[in-house]
Amino acid sequence: MDLLAASLINGLVARPVNLVKTDVLDFVLGLSVLLRGSVTEKLRWAFNLYDINKDGYITKEEMLAIMTSIYDMMGRYTLPSVRDDSPFEHVEKFFQKMDRNRDGVVTIDEFIETCQKDENIMASMQLFENVI
């Protein structure tokens, strides 16, 4: 299974899952947070998407793995075309913005605090509010 897909599934459930057998209730609860949760709950969900090993930190390696999966999924035929170094550049911009104490990792507190101060991120948190 693709890393992005696995991370999305793990982000939607409350506990680490066996990707072959996901508890439907856990999946629905995770989806509920995404669709109806508070801004903080949604930001925690987003953080957990990138925290692949669930140690409470987003590392550059974890972020690069997810971004590479996203850019691979977009393909080479998008306009404007995606450059080979685009995932790396995205990670660098993310860490410049989010890693407030410059220790090389992003904590949940850094992530939530930075996101809550960014108008664009906060607006995107409202996208799913009226879906269901």
Beta strands, then each sheet from edge to edge (+ up, - down):
strand 1: 57-59
strand 2: 105-107
sheet 1: 1+ 2-
end
